[in-house]
Amino acid sequence: MIHLIIKNDNLDQSTIPNENLTLNIADKSLEEKVKLLILRDLLRLNWRVKIQNNKVEVLPPAHYHKETIRQSMAIRRNEIILKNKSWIEKHIDIARKNLATGYDALHSEIKPVIEVCQTQKQHDLFRIFRYYWSSPYSEYVGRRIKLIIRDAAVKNKPVIGIAALGSPIIHIPERDDFIGWDKKIRTKNLVYLMDAYVLGAVPPYNDLLGGKLIAYILASNEIRKIYKEKYKNHFTILEQRKANDLVGIFTTSLYGRSSQYNRIKYHEKLLYQPIGDTKGYGTLHLTEETLQFMRKLLDEKGIVIGNNFGDGPSWRMRVIRTVGEILGFDADFLLNHSFKRKIYYVPLAENAIEFLNGKAKKPVYYDYPLKDLVAFWKERWLKKRKTKLDIVNRVLKFQPEQFSIV
Protein backbone atom coordinates (compact mmCIF):
# COMPACT_ATOMS: atom_id res chain seq x y z
CA MET A 1 0.00 0.00 0.00
CA ILE A 2 1.01 3.65 -0.49
CA HIS A 3 0.71 6.29 2.21
CA LEU A 4 0.33 9.93 1.17
CA ILE A 5 0.35 12.58 3.91
CA ILE A 6 -1.76 15.49 2.69
CA LYS A 7 -1.48 18.67 4.77
CA ASN A 8 -5.08 19.61 5.43
CA ASP A 9 -6.71 19.96 8.83
CA ASN A 10 -10.05 18.97 7.37
CA LEU A 11 -8.92 16.12 5.13
CA ASP A 12 -11.92 14.18 3.83
CA GLN A 13 -13.28 12.72 0.61
CA SER A 14 -13.71 16.24 -0.82
CA THR A 15 -9.96 16.86 -0.58
CA ILE A 16 -9.08 14.13 -3.05
CA PRO A 17 -10.04 14.09 -6.75
CA ASN A 18 -13.79 14.18 -7.31
CA GLU A 19 -15.91 11.60 -9.11
CA ASN A 20 -14.83 12.99 -12.47
CA LEU A 21 -11.20 12.70 -11.33
CA THR A 22 -10.52 16.40 -11.92
CA LEU A 23 -8.34 18.50 -9.66
CA ASN A 24 -8.12 22.10 -8.58
CA ILE A 25 -4.50 22.35 -7.50
CA ALA A 26 -3.69 25.95 -8.38
CA ASP A 27 -3.36 27.08 -4.75
CA LYS A 28 -1.44 24.00 -3.57
CA SER A 29 2.27 23.67 -2.92
CA LEU A 30 4.28 21.59 -5.40
CA GLU A 31 4.49 18.75 -2.88
CA GLU A 32 0.71 18.73 -2.42
CA LYS A 33 0.15 18.97 -6.18
CA VAL A 34 2.32 15.90 -6.83
CA LYS A 35 0.57 13.88 -4.11
CA LEU A 36 -2.88 14.76 -5.43
CA LEU A 37 -1.90 14.02 -9.03
CA ILE A 38 -0.54 10.60 -8.03
CA LEU A 39 -3.78 9.98 -6.17
CA ARG A 40 -5.86 10.98 -9.17
CA ASP A 41 -3.89 8.68 -11.49
CA LEU A 42 -4.33 5.72 -9.13
CA LEU A 43 -8.04 6.36 -8.62
CA ARG A 44 -8.50 6.23 -12.38
CA LEU A 45 -7.08 2.71 -12.19
CA ASN A 46 -9.53 1.66 -9.47
CA TRP A 47 -7.08 1.73 -6.58
CA ARG A 48 -8.92 1.73 -3.24
CA VAL A 49 -8.63 4.74 -0.97
CA LYS A 50 -8.92 4.94 2.80
CA ILE A 51 -8.72 8.27 4.61
CA GLN A 52 -7.66 8.46 8.24
CA ASN A 53 -6.47 11.61 10.05
CA ASN A 54 -4.09 13.34 7.62
CA LYS A 55 -3.17 10.09 5.91
CA VAL A 56 -4.48 8.64 2.65
CA GLU A 57 -3.88 4.91 2.17
CA VAL A 58 -4.06 3.66 -1.40
CA LEU A 59 -4.28 -0.03 -2.32
CA PRO A 60 -3.97 -1.48 -5.85
CA PRO A 61 -6.60 -3.78 -7.35
CA ALA A 62 -5.85 -7.48 -7.64
CA HIS A 63 -5.51 -6.99 -11.40
CA TYR A 64 -6.25 -4.37 -14.04
CA HIS A 65 -9.13 -4.95 -16.45
CA LYS A 66 -8.39 -4.39 -20.13
CA GLU A 67 -10.82 -1.48 -20.30
CA THR A 68 -9.10 0.22 -17.36
CA ILE A 69 -5.76 -0.07 -19.16
CA ARG A 70 -7.26 1.25 -22.40
CA GLN A 71 -8.72 4.26 -20.62
CA SER A 72 -5.40 4.97 -18.94
CA MET A 73 -3.55 4.71 -22.24
CA ALA A 74 -6.12 7.02 -23.87
CA ILE A 75 -5.34 9.68 -21.26
CA ARG A 76 -1.60 9.36 -21.84
CA ARG A 77 -2.12 9.42 -25.61
CA ASN A 78 -4.34 12.51 -25.45
CA GLU A 79 -1.69 14.33 -23.41
CA ILE A 80 0.91 13.61 -26.09
CA ILE A 81 -1.45 14.49 -28.97
CA LEU A 82 -2.31 17.81 -27.32
CA LYS A 83 1.36 18.58 -26.73
CA ASN A 84 2.13 17.90 -30.42
CA LYS A 85 -1.10 19.31 -31.85
CA SER A 86 0.47 21.97 -34.07
CA TRP A 87 2.99 19.50 -35.53
CA ILE A 88 0.23 16.96 -36.23
CA GLU A 89 -1.99 19.55 -37.93
CA LYS A 90 0.93 20.62 -40.10
CA HIS A 91 1.72 17.05 -41.22
CA ILE A 92 -1.70 15.36 -41.42
CA ASP A 93 -1.94 16.00 -45.19
CA ILE A 94 1.34 14.13 -45.70
CA ALA A 95 -0.29 11.09 -44.12
CA ARG A 96 -3.41 11.38 -46.24
CA LYS A 97 -1.39 11.63 -49.45
CA ASN A 98 0.32 8.34 -48.59
CA LEU A 99 -2.83 6.28 -47.95
CA ALA A 100 -4.77 4.03 -50.32
CA THR A 101 -8.48 4.27 -50.98
CA GLY A 102 -10.48 1.38 -49.60
CA TYR A 103 -11.31 0.27 -53.15
CA ASP A 104 -7.64 0.18 -54.21
CA ALA A 105 -6.57 -1.75 -51.10
CA LEU A 106 -9.36 -4.29 -51.43
CA HIS A 107 -8.54 -5.00 -55.08
CA SER A 108 -4.77 -4.87 -54.70
CA GLU A 109 -2.55 -7.93 -55.11
CA ILE A 110 -0.66 -6.44 -52.14
CA LYS A 111 3.07 -6.49 -52.86
CA PRO A 112 4.83 -5.15 -49.77
CA VAL A 113 8.09 -3.26 -50.14
CA ILE A 114 10.21 -2.27 -47.14
CA GLU A 115 11.37 1.33 -46.87
CA VAL A 116 13.98 2.18 -44.23
CA CYS A 117 13.52 5.66 -42.79
CA GLN A 118 16.54 7.81 -43.60
CA THR A 119 15.30 11.22 -44.76
CA GLN A 120 13.42 13.76 -42.65
CA LYS A 121 10.37 13.28 -44.87
CA GLN A 122 10.37 9.53 -44.12
CA HIS A 123 10.78 10.12 -40.39
CA ASP A 124 7.92 12.64 -40.44
CA LEU A 125 5.68 10.16 -42.23
CA PHE A 126 6.54 7.46 -39.72
CA ARG A 127 5.88 9.83 -36.83
CA ILE A 128 2.48 11.03 -38.04
CA PHE A 129 1.27 7.45 -38.50
CA ARG A 130 2.62 6.44 -35.09
CA TYR A 131 0.30 8.99 -33.45
CA TYR A 132 -2.64 7.03 -34.92
CA TRP A 133 -2.19 4.15 -32.48
CA SER A 134 -4.31 3.90 -29.33
CA SER A 135 -1.14 3.46 -27.24
CA PRO A 136 0.80 6.65 -26.43
CA TYR A 137 3.73 7.60 -28.62
CA SER A 138 7.10 6.89 -27.03
CA GLU A 139 10.60 6.75 -28.46
CA TYR A 140 13.41 4.29 -28.02
CA VAL A 141 17.05 5.22 -27.54
CA GLY A 142 20.11 3.40 -28.81
CA ARG A 143 19.99 1.35 -31.99
CA ARG A 144 16.83 2.04 -33.98
CA ILE A 145 15.49 1.00 -37.37
CA LYS A 146 12.24 2.59 -38.46
CA LEU A 147 10.39 0.99 -41.35
CA ILE A 148 7.57 2.04 -43.64
CA ILE A 149 5.87 -0.81 -45.48
CA ARG A 150 4.30 0.19 -48.81
CA ASP A 151 2.09 -1.60 -51.33
CA ALA A 152 3.90 -1.69 -54.67
CA ALA A 153 0.82 -3.17 -56.35
CA VAL A 154 -1.06 0.14 -56.07
CA LYS A 155 -0.24 3.38 -57.85
CA ASN A 156 1.93 5.73 -55.76
CA LYS A 157 2.76 2.86 -53.38
CA PRO A 158 0.50 3.75 -50.44
CA VAL A 159 1.53 2.85 -46.92
CA ILE A 160 0.35 -0.48 -45.51
CA GLY A 161 1.84 0.05 -42.07
CA ILE A 162 4.93 0.88 -40.04
CA ALA A 163 7.32 -0.97 -37.75
CA ALA A 164 10.36 -0.15 -35.67
CA LEU A 165 13.12 -2.16 -34.06
CA GLY A 166 15.07 -0.78 -31.13
CA SER A 167 17.76 -1.77 -28.65
CA PRO A 168 16.29 -4.25 -26.17
CA ILE A 169 15.56 -3.25 -22.60
CA ILE A 170 18.60 -4.28 -20.60
CA HIS A 171 16.89 -6.42 -17.97
CA ILE A 172 13.57 -8.21 -18.35
CA PRO A 173 13.60 -11.10 -15.85
CA GLU A 174 11.08 -13.20 -17.79
CA ARG A 175 13.01 -12.85 -21.04
CA ASP A 176 16.37 -13.50 -19.37
CA ASP A 177 15.04 -16.61 -17.59
CA PHE A 178 13.59 -17.90 -20.87
CA ILE A 179 16.93 -17.52 -22.63
CA GLY A 180 18.88 -18.82 -19.64
CA TRP A 181 20.96 -15.70 -19.12
CA ASP A 182 22.88 -14.53 -16.11
CA LYS A 183 24.05 -10.91 -15.97
CA LYS A 184 27.46 -11.63 -17.49
CA ILE A 185 26.16 -13.53 -20.53
CA ARG A 186 23.32 -11.03 -21.03
CA THR A 187 25.76 -8.11 -21.06
CA LYS A 188 27.85 -9.90 -23.67
CA ASN A 189 25.08 -11.06 -26.02
CA LEU A 190 22.16 -8.64 -25.67
CA VAL A 191 23.47 -6.94 -28.79
CA TYR A 192 22.13 -9.82 -30.92
CA LEU A 193 18.51 -9.07 -30.04
CA MET A 194 16.13 -6.26 -30.90
CA ASP A 195 12.73 -5.18 -29.59
CA ALA A 196 9.85 -4.53 -31.96
CA TYR A 197 8.50 -1.41 -30.28
CA VAL A 198 6.21 -0.33 -33.13
CA LEU A 199 4.27 -2.75 -35.30
CA GLY A 200 0.96 -2.17 -37.02
CA ALA A 201 -1.08 -1.28 -40.09
CA VAL A 202 -2.82 1.95 -41.08
CA PRO A 203 -6.22 2.34 -42.79
CA PRO A 204 -7.53 0.72 -44.85
CA TYR A 205 -5.05 -2.17 -44.62
CA ASN A 206 -5.61 -2.51 -40.86
CA ASP A 207 -9.08 -3.93 -41.56
CA LEU A 208 -7.50 -6.46 -43.92
CA LEU A 209 -5.26 -7.80 -41.13
CA GLY A 210 -2.36 -5.74 -42.35
CA GLY A 211 -0.99 -5.79 -38.79
CA LYS A 212 -0.39 -9.52 -39.09
CA LEU A 213 1.27 -8.92 -42.45
CA ILE A 214 3.72 -6.47 -40.83
CA ALA A 215 4.37 -9.07 -38.12
CA TYR A 216 5.27 -11.64 -40.79
CA ILE A 217 7.55 -9.14 -42.54
CA LEU A 218 9.61 -8.56 -39.37
CA ALA A 219 10.49 -12.27 -39.33
CA SER A 220 11.74 -12.20 -42.93
CA ASN A 221 15.24 -12.67 -44.33
CA GLU A 222 14.99 -9.14 -45.69
CA ILE A 223 14.77 -7.59 -42.22
CA ARG A 224 17.88 -9.50 -41.12
CA LYS A 225 19.69 -8.20 -44.19
CA ILE A 226 18.63 -4.62 -43.45
CA TYR A 227 19.93 -5.00 -39.89
CA LYS A 228 23.19 -6.60 -41.03
CA GLU A 229 23.86 -3.81 -43.52
CA LYS A 230 22.99 -0.99 -41.10
CA TYR A 231 25.33 -2.28 -38.38
CA LYS A 232 28.05 -3.83 -40.55
CA ASN A 233 30.69 -1.56 -39.03
CA HIS A 234 29.57 -2.02 -35.43
CA PHE A 235 31.66 -4.06 -33.00
CA THR A 236 31.21 -5.03 -29.36
CA ILE A 237 33.28 -2.81 -27.07
CA LEU A 238 34.95 -5.47 -24.95
CA GLU A 239 35.76 -8.20 -27.44
CA GLN A 240 35.53 -6.29 -30.72
CA ARG A 241 33.13 -8.87 -32.17
CA LYS A 242 30.95 -7.85 -35.09
CA ALA A 243 27.56 -6.85 -33.75
CA ASN A 244 25.38 -7.09 -36.82
CA ASP A 245 23.88 -10.55 -36.41
CA LEU A 246 20.21 -10.41 -35.43
CA VAL A 247 19.05 -13.78 -34.06
CA GLY A 248 15.81 -12.88 -32.31
CA ILE A 249 13.14 -10.23 -31.79
CA PHE A 250 11.06 -9.64 -28.69
CA THR A 251 7.83 -7.69 -28.50
CA THR A 252 5.06 -7.20 -25.98
CA SER A 253 1.31 -6.78 -25.86
CA LEU A 254 -0.21 -4.47 -23.25
CA TYR A 255 -3.64 -6.08 -23.30
CA GLY A 256 -2.67 -9.67 -22.62
CA ARG A 257 -2.97 -12.18 -25.43
CA SER A 258 -2.65 -10.22 -28.66
CA SER A 259 -5.01 -10.74 -31.58
CA GLN A 260 -2.26 -9.36 -33.80
CA TYR A 261 0.41 -11.86 -32.73
CA ASN A 262 -1.91 -14.74 -31.93
CA ARG A 263 -1.55 -17.84 -34.13
CA ILE A 264 1.01 -16.30 -36.49
CA LYS A 265 2.47 -19.41 -38.06
CA TYR A 266 4.54 -20.08 -41.13
CA HIS A 267 3.39 -23.54 -42.15
CA GLU A 268 3.67 -25.40 -38.81
CA LYS A 269 6.22 -23.04 -37.27
CA LEU A 270 4.88 -20.61 -34.66
CA LEU A 271 6.67 -17.35 -35.41
CA TYR A 272 5.53 -15.31 -32.39
CA GLN A 273 5.95 -17.47 -29.32
CA PRO A 274 4.36 -16.30 -26.04
CA ILE A 275 6.88 -16.84 -23.24
CA GLY A 276 5.12 -15.26 -20.27
CA ASP A 277 4.16 -11.93 -18.75
CA THR A 278 6.18 -9.09 -17.32
CA LYS A 279 5.69 -8.43 -13.61
CA GLY A 280 4.20 -5.01 -14.25
CA TYR A 281 7.16 -2.91 -13.17
CA GLY A 282 7.14 0.52 -14.77
CA THR A 283 5.65 3.99 -15.11
CA LEU A 284 2.85 3.59 -17.63
CA HIS A 285 0.16 4.04 -14.97
CA LEU A 286 1.26 7.61 -14.23
CA THR A 287 0.33 10.46 -16.56
CA GLU A 288 2.74 12.85 -18.24
CA GLU A 289 1.19 15.67 -16.22
CA THR A 290 2.11 13.93 -12.96
CA LEU A 291 5.67 13.28 -14.14
CA GLN A 292 6.03 16.92 -15.22
CA PHE A 293 5.06 18.12 -11.75
CA MET A 294 7.48 15.62 -10.22
CA ARG A 295 10.26 17.18 -12.30
CA LYS A 296 9.17 20.67 -11.20
CA LEU A 297 9.34 19.53 -7.58
CA LEU A 298 12.88 18.23 -8.10
CA ASP A 299 13.85 21.51 -9.79
CA GLU A 300 12.48 23.42 -6.81
CA LYS A 301 14.62 21.28 -4.51
CA GLY A 302 17.69 21.79 -6.71
CA ILE A 303 17.85 18.08 -7.56
CA VAL A 304 19.03 17.11 -11.05
CA ILE A 305 18.18 13.68 -12.46
CA GLY A 306 20.27 13.21 -15.60
CA ASN A 307 18.39 12.20 -18.75
CA ASN A 308 21.30 10.98 -20.83
CA PHE A 309 21.38 8.96 -24.03
CA GLY A 310 20.44 5.39 -23.19
CA ASP A 311 18.63 6.17 -19.93
CA GLY A 312 15.14 5.49 -21.34
CA PRO A 313 12.46 4.42 -18.86
CA SER A 314 15.05 4.13 -16.07
CA TRP A 315 15.25 7.94 -15.98
CA ARG A 316 11.54 8.17 -15.18
CA MET A 317 11.96 5.55 -12.47
CA ARG A 318 14.78 7.54 -10.88
CA VAL A 319 12.56 10.63 -10.89
CA ILE A 320 9.74 8.71 -9.15
CA ARG A 321 12.08 7.12 -6.61
CA THR A 322 13.63 10.48 -5.73
CA VAL A 323 10.20 12.09 -5.36
CA GLY A 324 9.17 9.15 -3.18
CA GLU A 325 12.08 9.88 -0.86
CA ILE A 326 11.07 13.55 -0.64
CA LEU A 327 7.37 12.89 -0.06
CA GLY A 328 7.81 9.80 2.09
CA PHE A 329 6.01 7.18 0.01
CA ASP A 330 7.19 3.76 -1.17
CA ALA A 331 8.21 4.44 -4.77
CA ASP A 332 9.09 0.80 -5.47
CA PHE A 333 5.59 -0.26 -4.44
CA LEU A 334 4.17 2.29 -6.86
CA LEU A 335 6.49 1.18 -9.68
CA ASN A 336 5.72 -2.49 -9.02
CA HIS A 337 2.02 -2.01 -9.77
CA SER A 338 2.08 -0.81 -13.35
CA PHE A 339 0.61 -2.84 -16.24
CA LYS A 340 1.73 -6.37 -17.05
CA ARG A 341 2.59 -7.19 -20.65
CA LYS A 342 2.48 -10.43 -22.60
CA ILE A 343 5.95 -11.17 -24.01
CA TYR A 344 6.42 -12.68 -27.48
CA TYR A 345 9.64 -14.12 -28.88
CA VAL A 346 10.46 -14.36 -32.59
CA PRO A 347 13.45 -16.67 -33.16
CA LEU A 348 15.24 -15.94 -36.43
CA ALA A 349 17.77 -18.77 -36.09
CA GLU A 350 17.37 -22.46 -35.31
CA ASN A 351 20.08 -22.24 -32.66
CA ALA A 352 19.26 -18.74 -31.38
CA ILE A 353 19.14 -19.77 -27.70
CA GLU A 354 22.42 -21.67 -27.94
CA PHE A 355 24.05 -18.74 -29.74
CA LEU A 356 22.77 -16.25 -27.15
CA ASN A 357 24.29 -18.41 -24.42
CA GLY A 358 27.66 -18.67 -26.13
CA LYS A 359 27.20 -22.37 -26.93
CA ALA A 360 27.17 -21.88 -30.71
CA LYS A 361 29.71 -19.84 -32.66
CA LYS A 362 27.45 -18.88 -35.56
CA PRO A 363 23.67 -18.56 -35.91
CA VAL A 364 21.95 -21.03 -38.22
CA TYR A 365 19.20 -18.89 -39.68
CA TYR A 366 15.73 -19.94 -40.70
CA ASP A 367 14.98 -19.24 -44.35
CA TYR A 368 11.96 -16.92 -44.43
CA PRO A 369 11.88 -15.14 -47.84
CA LEU A 370 9.59 -12.12 -47.80
CA LYS A 371 7.63 -13.24 -50.86
CA ASP A 372 6.90 -16.62 -49.28
CA LEU A 373 5.75 -15.10 -46.00
CA VAL A 374 3.48 -12.67 -47.85
CA ALA A 375 2.01 -15.49 -49.95
CA PHE A 376 1.36 -17.50 -46.80
CA TRP A 377 -0.33 -14.51 -45.12
CA LYS A 378 -2.60 -14.02 -48.13
CA GLU A 379 -3.71 -17.64 -48.13
CA ARG A 380 -3.99 -18.03 -44.36
CA TRP A 381 -5.46 -14.66 -43.37
CA LEU A 382 -6.38 -12.28 -46.20
CA LYS A 383 -8.41 -14.71 -48.29
CA LYS A 384 -10.84 -15.46 -45.47
CA ARG A 385 -10.95 -11.84 -44.35
CA LYS A 386 -12.25 -10.77 -47.76
CA THR A 387 -15.25 -13.11 -47.44
CA LYS A 388 -16.66 -11.10 -44.53
CA LEU A 389 -19.21 -8.64 -45.90
CA ASP A 390 -19.01 -6.20 -42.99
CA ILE A 391 -15.24 -5.98 -43.37
CA VAL A 392 -15.46 -5.48 -47.13
CA ASN A 393 -18.04 -2.70 -46.72
CA ARG A 394 -15.96 -0.96 -44.07
CA VAL A 395 -12.85 -1.08 -46.24
CA LEU A 396 -14.69 0.19 -49.32
CA LYS A 397 -15.98 3.22 -47.42
CA PHE A 398 -12.52 4.44 -46.50
CA GLN A 399 -11.13 7.51 -48.22
CA PRO A 400 -7.72 9.00 -47.34
CA GLU A 401 -9.22 12.41 -46.54
CA GLN A 402 -11.12 10.75 -43.67
CA PHE A 403 -7.87 9.92 -41.87
CA SER A 404 -7.44 11.85 -38.66
CA ILE A 405 -5.62 11.69 -35.36
CA VAL A 406 -7.91 12.54 -32.45
N, C-alpha and C positions, 0 to 999 in steps of 0.2 A: 504494500500500500504506500501511497505518497501523502505526506503531511505538508500542507501549505499554511503558514501562519499569516493571516491577513489582518493588518492593523485597523481594527474598527471596533469601537466599544459596543456597537449594536449589531454585531455580525449575525445575519440570519439569511434565509433563503433569498431575500431581495438583494443581498450584497453580491451574490454570484450571478453569472449570466442568466438572463431570463429565458422563458420557454422558447423564444425564437433564437436563442444563443447569440444575442447581440450585446454589445458592451458600451457603456459610457465611461471611458477611462481618462478623459481629458484632464480632470483635476487630480489624478492619482500620481504618486511618485513612480519613477521607473520601476522600482522593485515591485510595487503593487500592480502596475500594469502587466509586468511579465507573469506574475502569479495568476492574475485573472485571465490572461490570454491562454496560459497552459490549461487552466481549469475549463475554459470554454472549449478548447480543442478536445479535451478528454470527454467532456459531456456530450459532444457531438458523436463520440464513439461509444456512447452508452456506458461509460464508467459510472459507478455508483458513488454518490456523495453523502457524507455524514458530517454535520456541523455540530461542533461542541466547543463552547467558550470561544476563543479566538482561533480555533484550529479547524481546518477543513481536511477531512480524510477522504481520499479518492481511491477506489478499488476498481481494477480492470474487470471486464466481463470474462467469462470462461473462454470464449472465443468470439471472433468478429464475424458477423454475417456478411455475405458478399455485398448486399445492398449498402451496408454501413461503410464498407471499404470503398465502394463506388462513389458514394456521396462525399466521402472524405477526399478522394482523388479529384472529384469535380471541383471542390473548393480550391484545392492546390492548383489545379489547371486554370481555373478562372482568375486566380491571382496572377499567374504568369501571363495569361492572355491580356489581361488589363495592363500589366506592366509593359507589354510589347505591342500594345494596340496600334500605335502609329506605324510601326514597322510592318505589322501584318496588313494594315490597310494599304500601305504603299506597294506591297508585293503580292496581294491576292490575285491580281490580274495575271501575273506570271504563272501562278498555279493553274488558273482556268485555261490559259493558252496551251498548257501541257497535258490536258485531260482529253480522253476520248468521249464521244457521245455514247449513250447506252446502245444505240443501234450498231455503231461500228464495233464496239467491244463484243457484243453478242454474236456478231457474224464474222468476227476475226478468227483466223487460224491460230492466233496467239503464238508469236515467235519472240520469246524474251531475249533481249540483249542487255548486257551488264555494263553500266556506265559508272566509272569510278570518279567521285567528286574531286576535282582539281581546281577548277576556276571558281571565282567568286559567284558567278551566275549559277553554277551547279550547286554550290553550298547554299545559296539563297533558296533555290528550288527545293532542296532537301529540307531546309529549315521550315519553310512555309508548310510543307506537307506534314512535317513532324508535329506541328501544332494541332493538326486535325485529330490526333489520337485522344481518347478519353483519359489516358494517363498523362500526368504533367510532364512537360518538356524538361529534360535534364541532360547534362552533357558529361561525357567521359573525359578523363585526362589520360595522358600517355599515348600508346599506340592507338591509332584510330583509322578505320577504313569506312568511308561512307559511300553507299551504293545507291544508284537510281536504276531501277529495272524498267525498261521500255518495251513496247510492243512493236517490233519491226514489221509486223504484218499489216499495220494500219498506217495510213498516210500521216506524216509528221511524227511518227513514233511516239505516241502518247505514253504517259507514265502508267505503269501497272502498280508499282509500289516502291517502297524504299527499305533499306536495311543498313545496319551499321555494326561493325565489329570493333571492340575496344579491349584494351588491356584488362585481364581478369582481375577481380577483387582479390587482394593478397590472401586473405584467410576466410574461407567458408568451411566450417568444420564438416558439414555434411558432404561437400565435394571432396575435401581432403581425405576423409575416412573412406569414401567410395574408391578413390584412386589408390589409397594405401600410403599416403604421404606422411612423413614427419616434417618438421620445420626445415631441416637441412635440405632434404630432397626437393621439397616444394620451392624453396628459394632458388635452387639450381635449375629446375625444369618448368617453372610456371610460364616461362617465356614461350613454350610450345602450345599454349592454349590461348583462346580468345573468348570473350563474352559477346553474344549477340544481344546488344542492348536496344536495338531498334529492329523491328521486323513486322511488316504489314503491308496491306494493299490499300490503294485509294479508290474512290468511286470512278467508274462503275465496276471495276474489276473486283472490288471487295465482296460484292454480292455473288460473284462467280467463283468464290473461294480462292481468290488471288493471294490471300495471306498464306494459304498452304503452298501455293506455287512458289512464293518467295522463300518459304521454309525449305522446300526441296532444293532451290537454287543454291542456298548457303552450304548445302552438303556436297555440291558438285566439284569436279576436278578443276573447273574454271576458277572457282573462288580460291582454291589452294594455290593455283598458279598466280593469281593476282597478289596474294599475300607473299608468295615467294619472291616475286619480282619487286614488290614495294620494299621489302626488308632484306634484299640480297646483300647489302653492304653492312648489315647489322651483326654485331658479334656480342656474345656474353662478356661481361666485364671481367669476371674472375678467370675464366678459362679460355677466353677468346674463341669460343665455339660459334659457328654460324647460327644465327637465331632466326632463320626464315623458314623453318619447317613447322607447319601447322598440323597438329595431329588430332585436335579435338576442339569442339565448341560447346560452351555451356550457355544456357539461357534460363530464364525464370518466368513463371506466370503468377501474377498477383492474386488471381481469383481461384486458386486451386487448380484442379485439372483443366487444362486448356483445350478448348474446342479447336484452336488453330494447330496445336502440336499433337493432339490426340490421334492415334492410329495412322501416323505418317509412316508408311512402309514403302520400301522399294523392293518389289516382289515379296519375299518372305522376311526381309531384313527390316527391323524396326529402326528407323533413322533417329527419332527423338525419343530417347529412353528416359522415363521418369526415375529418378534415383532417390527421391525423398523430399522433405520440406525444410526450409530454413527455420531457425528457431524464433524468428521474428524480432531480431535485434536491429534497430535502426531508428531513423528519424522521420519516416514517411507520415507518421500520425500527427506531426506538428506542422502547422501552417507556416508559410513564408513570413506572414505578418509577425507571428510569435518569435521566429528566429531573428527577424530584423530588430525587434525590441530587445531581445537578448544581447545582440551585438551593441545596441545603444547603451545598454546597462554596463557592458564591459568597457565601452569607451569612456563612460562617465567615471568608472573606477580606475581608468588608466591602464587597463589590462589589454594586451595585444595578443590575439590568437592568430598565428601566421596561417595564411591561406596560400601555400606554395604549390608549385606544379607537382602533381602526384598526390596531393593530400586527399582530394575527393571527399567522400562522405565522412571520413575520419575527422576532417576539420569541423564539420557540424557537430559531431559527437563531442569534440573537445570543448566547443562553445557551450553545449548543454551541460557537460560535466562541471565546467568552471562556474556557470551560473548556479548549478545545484549547490556547489560549495558556498557561494555567496548567500543564497536564499535558504539554505539549510534543508533541502530535500534530496532524496535518494535518486540521483541522476541515472544510475545504472538500472534501477527498477523501472524508471520511465523508458529508457532505451530498450530494455528487454521486453517491452510489451507493444512493439510495433506490429506490422503485418507480416505473417508468414507467407512464404512464396514456394510454389512447386518448382523443383529444379529438374531441368532436362539436360541430358548429355547426348551430344552428337559425335560419335567416334568417326574419324576420317581415315583411320588406319586399323588394320586387323590386330596389330600388336601395340595399340596406343597405350594401354595401361602398362605393359612391360617397358615400353620406351620411356614413359613418364617416370618410371621407377628406376631407370638406369639399367634395366636388365636386357635391353635390346639396343644395339648400336645405331640401327637405322629403322625408320618407320616403314612398314609394308602397307602401302595405301590401298584402300578400296578403289575400284574403278567406277566412278559415277559420272559419266559424260553428261553434260547439260542437256543435250538433245534427248537422251534416253530418259532422264528424270522428267523432263517436260512432257514427253510422250506418255509416260506412266501416269503422271498427274492428270492429263487429259482423259485417259481411259478410266482411271480409278475415281476421279472426283468431278471433273468438268462435265463429262457426258451425262451423268445422272442429274447434276445440278440444272442443266438446261431443260430437263423434262418437267421441272416444277413451274407451273403456270404463274404462281404469285411472284416467283423470283424473276422469271422472264419479263413480266409486266413492270416490275420495279426497275429492272435494268433499262428497259426500253424508254422509260420516262425520264431517265437522267440526261440532263444537258449541262455542259461545263459551266455555264453562267450561273447555275444553281449552287455551285460549290461555295461554301462559306466556312468560316471558323468562328464559332460562337461559344 
